[in-house]
Amino acid sequence: MCRRRWPGHLPFFPEDVQIVLDAGREANGGKPPETIKFGDVTFANYRRDQPPQTLLGATQEHWFIDTLKAAKAT
């Protein structure tokens, strides 16, 4: 994922912005915003046409979900 450093800001986004970016084209019920604003910065939602993403790859995500489903712990 592309991370940008804005003047006066750390090289990461606030959680609410990250959620929109991670959701890609699925954000806001399939209607992602064209622009995203945080603080005094507004920028184009460069992920609005992209599929949702996670930190895990597809294989890792399937393994994780299958492992959770198979767990006997409460």
C-alpha positions as CSV (number, residue, x, y, z in Angstrom):
1,M,0.0,0.0,0.0
2,C,1.1,3.5,-0.8
3,R,1.9,5.5,2.3
4,R,2.4,9.2,2.0
5,R,4.1,11.7,4.2
6,W,2.2,15.0,4.4
7,P,4.0,18.1,5.7
8,G,3.7,18.2,9.5
9,H,2.2,14.6,9.6
10,L,3.6,11.2,10.4
11,P,3.9,8.7,7.5
12,F,0.6,7.0,8.4
13,F,-3.1,7.7,8.3
14,P,-5.6,7.9,11.2
15,E,-7.6,4.7,11.7
16,D,-10.8,6.0,10.1
17,V,-8.9,7.0,6.9
18,Q,-7.1,3.7,6.9
19,I,-10.4,1.8,7.1
20,V,-11.7,3.6,4.0
21,L,-8.4,3.0,2.1
22,D,-8.3,-0.7,3.1
23,A,-12.0,-1.2,2.0
24,G,-11.2,0.1,-1.5
25,R,-14.3,-0.1,-3.7
26,E,-16.3,-1.7,-0.9
27,A,-16.1,1.3,1.4
28,N,-19.3,3.0,2.4
29,G,-21.5,0.2,1.2
30,G,-19.9,0.1,-2.2
31,K,-19.9,3.8,-2.6
32,P,-16.4,4.9,-1.7
33,P,-15.7,8.6,-1.3
34,E,-13.9,10.4,-4.2
35,T,-11.8,12.3,-1.7
36,I,-10.6,11.7,1.8
37,K,-9.9,14.4,4.4
38,F,-8.0,14.4,7.6
39,G,-6.9,17.5,9.4
40,D,-6.4,20.2,6.8
41,V,-5.4,17.8,4.1
42,T,-7.8,16.5,1.4
43,F,-6.6,14.0,-1.2
44,A,-8.1,11.8,-3.9
45,N,-9.1,8.4,-2.7
46,Y,-6.6,6.5,-4.8
47,R,-8.0,3.1,-3.8
48,R,-11.7,3.8,-4.6
49,D,-11.6,1.4,-7.7
50,Q,-9.4,-1.3,-6.0
51,P,-10.5,-4.5,-4.2
52,P,-10.4,-4.6,-0.4
53,Q,-7.1,-5.4,1.1
54,T,-5.7,-6.7,4.4
55,L,-2.4,-7.1,5.9
56,L,-2.5,-10.8,5.3
57,G,-2.3,-12.3,1.9
58,A,-5.1,-14.5,0.5
59,T,-3.4,-17.8,1.6
60,Q,-2.6,-16.5,5.1
61,E,-6.1,-15.1,5.5
62,H,-7.7,-18.5,4.5
63,W,-5.4,-20.3,6.9
64,F,-6.2,-17.9,9.7
65,I,-10.0,-18.2,9.2
66,D,-9.9,-22.0,8.9
67,T,-7.8,-22.2,12.0
68,L,-10.2,-20.1,14.0
69,K,-13.2,-22.1,12.8
70,A,-11.5,-25.4,13.8
71,A,-10.4,-24.1,17.3
72,K,-12.0,-25.8,20.3
73,A,-11.3,-22.9,22.6
74,T,-14.2,-20.8,23.8
